[in-house]
Amino acid sequence: MGNAPGQDDGRCYAWQGLLQQWSDEWLDPVLHEQERAEPFPDEVRRARWLGAAGATSEELGALEQRLGTALPASYRQFLLTSDGWLNTTHDIERILPVKEVGWTRDLDPELASDWMEGYRHAGIQVGDEEYLRYGEPQDPTSLRPEYLPHTLKISHTPNALDVYLLNPCVVTADGEWEAWYLAHWLPGAVRYQSFWDLMNGEYRSFRGES
């Protein structure tokens, strides 16, 4: 599955530029920070950066060893740029740092079992033609809940269902894992072909774009 641990496919993702722009817009008191119940911490505002220092290659190697698999390149390069992140939108409080990332079946077994049970009772089955649609034609209910226990949980928002998941059961030709945004207000999930695509979609949502 994917590349060998510690190796990327050669594609570079422009995380620094995207995350800096996202930080600048969140921290603009006129644009977005006034929408928060509490301001960002002073050290974050001084740094103009909602992330952290990047993880080291050794830390990523240890995570891949713990998970027993190589990470997809776009997510791996994100962690090298910033080991975790504060709010992407109002619905996601933080993207987890390396030390907190884990399989959904271990970190949140109820999330997986509840969705699986709901779809089992509804008798919903999704074929490949319907499932492998991304972008505007996608139906959020076109979910395969049997994948949920195998997904990687990479975000956390207290007392909320909203979560980002990476799905190693669906992998693109260049080794990217499918990425899910599972939300309380959705009858399923919005799915993307990669973590890079997910984050760009969430950035557009943050800006109020369609």
Salt bridges, closest charged atoms under 4 A:
GLU25 OE1 - ARG207 NE 3.23
GLU33 OE2 - ARG45 NE 3.52
GLU35 OE2 - HIS32 ND1 3.55
GLU35 OE1 - HIS90 NE2 2.94
GLU64 OE2 - ARG76 NE 3.25
GLU100 OE1 - ARG94 NH2 2.86
GLU117 OE1 - ARG120 NH1 2.80
GLU117 OE2 - HIS121 NE2 2.85
ASP128 OD1 - ARG144 NH2 2.70
ASP162 OD1 - HIS184 ND1 2.70
GLU178 OE2 - ARG191 NH1 2.77
GLU209 OE2 - ARG207 NH1 3.64
